[in-house]
């Protein structure tokens, strides 16, 4: 039996520069752009680094 449907969040307005509006998040996501140039064995490390950077940005969001 399929699980319950999950509603997707409606996209918000896009920043004029094409980024998220948060330099820390933009820098973290930019790391993913180069994944196709790395050996597959290094992808997990990149994903972990991006995950940590995004967690750090969320942790300090109220401090900005």
C-alpha positions in Angstrom: 0.0 0.0 0.0 1.5 3.4 -0.9 2.3 5.8 1.8 0.4 9.1 2.3 1.0 11.8 -0.2 3.3 14.5 0.8 2.5 18.0 -0.3 5.4 19.9 -1.8 6.1 23.3 -0.4 5.1 26.2 -2.7 8.2 27.9 -4.0 8.9 31.3 -2.7 10.0 34.3 -4.7 13.4 33.7 -6.2 16.2 36.2 -5.3 17.2 38.5 -8.1 20.7 37.0 -8.3 19.4 33.4 -8.7 20.7 32.3 -5.3 18.9 31.6 -2.1 19.7 35.0 -0.5 21.9 33.5 2.1 25.6 33.4 1.1 26.4 30.4 3.4 23.7 28.3 1.8 24.7 29.4 -1.7 28.3 28.5 -1.0 27.3 25.1 0.3 25.1 24.4 -2.7 27.7 25.5 -5.1 29.9 22.6 -3.9 27.3 20.2 -5.5 27.9 21.8 -8.9 31.3 20.1 -9.2 30.2 16.6 -8.2 30.3 15.3 -11.8 34.0 16.2 -11.9 34.8 14.1 -8.8 35.2 10.3 -8.5 32.0 8.7 -7.2 33.9 7.6 -4.1 34.3 11.3 -3.1 30.6 12.1 -3.4 29.7 11.0 0.1 32.3 13.3 1.6 31.0 16.3 -0.5 27.4 15.5 0.5 28.5 15.3 4.2 30.3 18.7 3.9 27.3 20.3 2.3 25.0 18.8 5.0 27.2 20.2 7.8 27.3 23.6 6.2 23.5 23.7 5.8 23.1 22.5 9.4 25.4 25.3 10.6 23.5 27.9 8.6 20.2 26.7 10.1 21.6 26.6 13.6 22.7 30.3 13.4 19.7 31.6 11.3 18.4 33.7 14.2 21.8 35.2 14.8 21.9 36.8 11.3 
